[in-house]
Amino acid sequence: ASNFNSSKRTLKYHSSEHIGYQEANDNLSSHPLLNLPNPFPTTTTRKEIFIFNHGASGIPKHTDKTISTVCDGEWYSIDCGEDSFFRRHDSLGVADGVGGWRNVAPSPSAVANSALYSRKLMHYAYAELEKYDNIDDVNPVDILQASYEQSMRDCTLESIIGSSTALIAILRNDELRIANLGDCGICIIRHNSFIFRNEEQQHSFNYPYQLGSASNDTPKDSQTFTVKIQCGDIVVMGSDGIFDNLFDEDILDEIIPFSCPKRGLQVEPQIISDALVWRAKTVSEDLHTTSPFQSRALCEGLYHQGGKKDDISCLVGVVTPKK
């Protein structure tokens, strides 16, 4: 078998394209003070049943230290190499900047920076969700669409090119609403068993759907899911650095010791996310182990041994009653 290069493929960049945006129609009177669009949704308010008790961890590919997950005051999102993520009481999001743009030489008109693109994508998703506090009618695809549009505006103004996968999950009442574009992963664990696990969304092996420069994919191409959840469910979300290196049983191995009600243990999401990123990091650097990425590569007739070195980001949300 031929040697296999595990860097994600990207579309060839041709030019930055300005995206047009349709202005909202307004049926109000012609008074200049009343003729302004309302930036906030006007829908029915809700009574929240559950929230997330959440934790997050990350280890960039070229280091052996976890990152700080404290927001710096400028960004709502946290960067981890080319990954980025956010967490809120009612939602989680992760994006994985496509590394292939590193091979695109800078030009006078544009500079490739997928890390910045993924961070903008998650930053604006968080900002958009701020408008929907206490509102039931929220769709993760709409959140991703608004974030995508603002990120593309920024990239046009700042002469940045790049692309990223993205995954957003929103908790509303007894539902988890999910939109995934690309190869980030999410699973839900109840009573130490998987009740939900998404699949990668790829054009071909190691070539995920992606938002950004020169890509025809849009948020409307996302996979969408609505999952009924219960108190105590554990949601694990991560970049492919987690799910390329850990099998489902590996994830359970790290969760079960910290989530056994019979032993009177309270589930601590930060402890679980830390354990998962370190286990994924260990596998990613081991050439003598097996990994999900290796298994998929072999199915494609490609040689790859061991784990896959990558940025590793993990978020864990425990579904908890709102006090």
N, C-alpha and C positions, 0 to 999 in steps of 0.2 A: 504493500500500500504506500501511497505517496505521503510525504510529510504534510501536516495540516497546520495552517496558520489560524489561530483562534481569534484573531481580531475581527470585530464585526465589520461587515461590508456596508458601504454607504453608496448612495446614488452619486453620480458624478455631478459636481456643481457646474452650472453654466452661468447663471447671473442671478442677482438679487431681483426679486419681483415685488413691486409694491402691491399690496393687497387692498382692494377697494372695500369700503365698508358702507353699507346702506344705512342711511339715517332713519331713525324711527319716525313714523307718522304721528302727528299730534292732532287730536280732535278738540282740543281746548279752545277757548275764545282767543281772539287775536290780541288780547292785552299782552304787552311784552313781558310782564312779570309772570303771567300764567302760561306763556308759550314755551316754557323750559321743560325738557324731558325729565322725568323722575328717575334718578339713578338707582333707586331701591325698588325691589319687587313689591307689589301690593296684592298679597294673597293671604289666605287664612292662616292665623297663628296656630300654634300647636301646643299641646302639653307633652313635654318630653318624658319618656319613660326610662330610657337608658342613656348612659354616657360611657365613654372610654376611660378606664384607668390605663394610662399608656406609658410605654418606655421606648427608647430608640437607641441604637448603637451603630457605629460605622468604623470600618478600617479601610483606608485607601490601599490600592494595590501595591504601592511601592514602600509602604511602611509596615511596622509591626506594633503600632500604637492606635488605640481607639481615639476618635475625634471627640471634641467637645460638642455636645448637642444643645448647648445654650444659645438661643438667638442673640445676634450681636447688636440688635437695635435698628439696624439698617435693613435687614432682610427678615422676612417671615420664614424663609426656608434655610435649611442647613446643607452645606456642601460636604461631600465625601469623595474626593478625587473628582471624577466626572459624574458621579451620582449626586442626587439632591433629594431631600424629603422634607415634609412638614407633618406635624401632628397637632390635633385639636381635641377638645372634649367630645366632638361629634364627627370627626373625620380624620382620615390618614391619607397621605399621598407620597408616592415615590417616583422618581424619574431617573433614567440612566442615559447620560449623554453618550452618543455613539463615537467610539474611539477612533474610527477610521478617518475622521476629519483631521487627526493629527498629521496625516500624510499629505494633506493638501497644503501646498506652499502658499504663504501669504502673498497678497497682491496689493497694489496701491488702492484698490477699491474695496477690499474685504479681507478680514482676518478670521480664520477658523477658530472657534472656541465653543465646543460642545458642552464643556463644564458650565460656562456662563449661561448658555442657552437652557440647559436643564434646570439651573437654579432659578432663572427667571420664570420658567414654566411653573415650578412649584410655588414660588413667591406670589405670583399673580393668582394661582388657584386658591391659596389661603386668603388673599385679599378679597377675592370674589365671594368666598364662603362667609366672610364677615357680614355680607349683606343679607344672608339667609338665616341668621340666628333667630330661633323661635318660629321658623316658617317650615311647614311640612313640604310644600311643593318645590322640591329642589331635585334636579337631575344631574348626576355627575358628568354626563356628556356636555351639558350646557356650561358647567363650571370649567371643564377642560377647553371648550370652544372659546370662552371669554379669555381664558389665560393664554391660549394659543394666539389669539388675535393681538393681544397686548404685547406678547413676546415678539411676534413678528414685526410689529410696529417699532419696538425698541431696536431690533436687529437691523432694520432698514435704516434707522436714524444713526445707529452706532457702527454701521458697516461690519456687522458680525455675521458669519455663516456657521452653521452647525445643525445638529438634529438630535432628537432624544426620544426614547420610549417614555410612556407615562401610565400611571395607574392611580386612580382615586377611588376611595371607598367612603361613603357617607352613611352615618347611623341616624335613622329616623324611626322613632317609635320602636316597633319590633322588627324592623327591616334593615338590612345592610345593602345599600345600593352601590353597585360597582361598575366602573368603566375602565377597561384596560385596552391600551394600544401598544403592542409590542411584546417583549418577553420578560417583563417584571412578573412577580408571582404573588398570589394571595391564597391563603387557606384558612379554614375555620375549624377549630377543634372543640369538640364537646365530649365530656366524660372520657377524655383520653383517646378519642377516635376522630378521624377526619369526617366531617359532614359536607365539606365543600373544598374543591381545589381547582383553580383555573388552569387552562392550558396555554402554552406559548402561542403567540400570534405572529407568524413569520411568513414572508414571501417565499423563502427557501431556508435551508439550514444555516443558522447563524446570521441570518439577514432579516432582522425583525421589522415589523411595521414601525414607522418613526415619523414624528412631526418635525418640521423644520425646512431648511434650505433644500431646494431641488427635489423635495419629496412630494409625491402626489397624495400621500396619506393625509387624512384629516381626522379630527375627533369623531366625526360621524361614522368613521370606519371602526370605531372601538367595539370590542366585545362588551356586552352589558349583561349584568346579572342582578337579580334581586333575591336575597336569601333571608328567610325568616330566622331570627336569632333569639337566644334565650339568655337570661342572666347567667353569668359564669362562662359563656363561650369565650374562647381565646382566638383572636384574629392575628395571624402572622402575615406580614407583608414585607416584601424585600425586592431588591434589584436581583438580576440574574446571578450575581455573585453569591447569593444564598442558595438559590434553587438549582444552579449548575453544579454545586458542590455537595449538597445534602439531599439524600433520599428522604422520602416521607418518614421512614422509620427512624432516621437520624434526628429529624425534628422532634418526633415524639420522645426519643431518648433524652433529649435536653429539657423537655417540658414536664414530663411525668414526675420527676423527682421534686419539682417545685409546685405541683398542683394536685396533690393527693388529699382530698377532703378527709379521708379516714384517718390521716395522720395529723389532722388539724392545721395544715399548712395554708396560709393565705397566699394566693397567687400574686407574685411580684413581677410585673411585666419587664421592669428594667433588668432584673436578674436573668430572665429568660432571653431577652434580646442580646445581652452581653454573652451569654453562653452560646447562642446560635452563631454570632459573628466569629467568635473565636474558634468554634468547631469548623465553620466554613473556611476560615483562614488556614487552619491546619491542613485540611484536605486540599486546598488550592495549591499548596506548596509541596504536596506529597506525590512523587512520581510513581509510587509503588502501590497506590490504592486504586479503587474504582470510584467512579463518580457518575452522576446523571449525564454530565456533558460528554464524558467518554463513551457512555452507552449509546447516546444519540449519534455521536460522530461515527462510531463503528457501524451503526445501522445505515448510515449514508455512504459506507465504504471508505471512510476517511480514518487515518491513523491518528489517534490521540491517546496518550497514556497519563493516567492520574487525574488530578483535579484541574480546574481552570483558574489561572491567576486573573484576578479582576478586583475592581472596587467592590466592597461588600457593605451593603446597607440593610438594616433590619428594623422594622417597627413591630411592636407587639401591643395590641389593645385588648384588655379584658373588659367584657361587657358587664357593666355595673349599674345598679339602680341609682337614679339621681336622688340625692338627699334633699 
